[in-house]
Amino acid sequence: PRRGVSDPARVQAYTEAATAFQRSAAASTIQNEVLAYNRIAGDCYAEIGDHAGAGAAYRAAREFARSAQHYRKAGLFDNAVDVIRSHSNAIPEADAESIMTVAKLYYFNRGSVR
């Protein structure tokens, strides 16, 4: 675990900050702001080990490689694969292959190879 992930006050503070940045992104009509606020929200979630939250926020920020990586860390392989398939041109091939290999192993072990 990251330093301080188990500190409830720290987790709450980062979660509240991430939520505030996502609200700001939703309220903005300026595309660069929307992307920046969502990226910062992703950074907040990543800092406290909320990989599902980070994956979603980075996807909204169009940070697709980071999104897929955090979905993988969260064990949300369907989401990770969807990001890679939907945005393969925006993800370095080595990153995509690595995540897809882990996802295939996960699906194989579950008996549902895709």
Secondary structure, DSSP 8 states (H G I E B T S, - for coil): --TTTT-HHHHHHHHHHHHHHHHHHHH---HHHHHHHHHHHHHHHHHTT-HHHHHHHHHHTT-HHHHHHHHHHHT-HHHHHHHHHHSGGGS-HHHHHHHHHHHHHHHHHHT---
